[in-house]
Amino acid sequence: MQVNSKKRKMKETTYLYSIFFGILLLSNCAIKEVKTPQTQLQIREFQTHNYEINNKTIVMKALLNVLQDMGFVIRNTNTELGLISASKEVDLENKLVKNWKKFWSGADGRWTKNLIIESTFNVSNFGNNIRVRASFQTKTLNNKGEVLKIEDIIDPVFYIDLFMKIDKSIFIEKQNI
């Protein structure tokens, strides 16, 4: 009789644990963080920074130096408009994936090949300051040159880091170092 009682308690305990873990699993699935999209005004706010300097040329030279330090190739500059555009290519090709795709698909195989990061800067006078607005976009390409994905970089931390580098570069330009 004790054996049946123990078996029944084990079944009840197992049943209760199953219910508990089922509820826990369902609650984790239901509580997903939903990111609200940022408005254009919010994005523009962290993409823009004011510098307490009244010399557009120094700021543009500092920007060029930062971009080159980051591995970007300068594509276009226009000092009158305060425009700088630059790009950087990153090789994303994974040899294992490439060989696997070639094996299974032959010449028709496609895999992620490159990432192109494009940047534009708008430098303008703002009272006694210079205002800089930066924007970055990434394009992921496959081995055939087809665009797989295009995304704007909208990470505030990325832009904070960028503007800190520009701050340092402006300081160096001011010191003629």
Phi, psi and omega in degrees: 000326178292328180296316179296322179295318179294318179297318180296318178296320179297319178295317179297316179296315179298318179297315180296317178297320179298316178297314181301310182291329176296314178296318179299317180296314180295323180292325177293324179291324184283333183261080176253139179288124179256117179274127176277136180295144180278146177284162179299325179295319177295319179295314180300325181298314181275351175273354186242141179215140177260139178243135181279069178209149182244036181229101183297325181296317179298317181295317181294320177296320178298317178299316179300318179296317180297314180299316179294322176298328180276359178090013179276150173258126181286125182261325184201142172222146175216102184293327180297315179274344183075036184250134172227133173231142183210161177215162181216136177250139179234131179278119180254001188298130176255118185301321180296314179296317179303310181296321179296313180295320178296320180298312185277330186244353180065222182292341181274357183298141179230139179210162179294128185243305188228157170236126176249125178253119179250141181226147172227145179231137176243115182249122182217157175288141178217089187065234177267009181246173172244130179255133179239128172243128181244146171217143181231144179220142177248143175234124176260128182242152174265182184293346178265002181084008180278140180284123178267324185201142174233128180220140171279143174274112183236039179263113181304325181296321177303314183287325176300314179297317179300312182293331174294319177297320179294319176307311181297319181293323176296317178302315180296318178298318179298325182276356183056042180269000000 
